[in-house]
Amino acid sequence: MKNRNTKIHLDCVQSLGKLPISLSRMGIDMASFSGHKIHALKGFGLLYIKSGVRVAPLILGGGQQRGMRSGTQSPYLASAFALALEKALDNIDANLSKMTELRDQFASDLKALGAEILSPSDALPYVLNVSFPSFQSETMLHCLEEKEIFVSTVSACSSKTKKVSYVLTEMGIRREIASNAVRFSFSRFNTKEELDQTITSIKEIYERYKV
């Protein structure tokens, strides 16, 4: 139950094309989506607003997009998003099953190297948060970067801060573990061979630093 005056917005950026979504059944008022998360071009997204919900526009001017966001729309970005969405929704269940299997094996291989898996066991398989107790997160990031394996230490929206992720600490993860967290992001295009090569690269990094 929710207060009838409360509007609920859902950030679906990481779910689109990866998890079946039914906006009508979820009982939400608004939801946002981003094109680059499904391999569309950057700079295009969608905002779902339930019929009857009124939202004040952030950009005023010509009244485009039903007065919600003034400015000329890009048909190229819109077409790219539509095509990427169509492809992302194809075989969504099969892709989810495939990536769950790959993620589970990758996590098992990482644990065998002494890494600590921070992601919950029931999390979507497209993101895996890992802590390497023997390495600062920035060190591991740059070592993998040298091998053309690109990971992140924080979310893109908080990359300007140096603080430990409050999300991880609120999950009960100790600060010294959370401070060494590295995030691996996957897509349906990743293969077992790529993940195996990543494990090999991490072993080489361990050898290099005598871990």
Summary of the structure (lengths in Angstrom):
residues: 211
radius of gyration: 20.1
end to end distance: 52.0
largest distance: 61.8
contacts: 529
relative contact order: 0.12
helix: 41%
strand: 13%
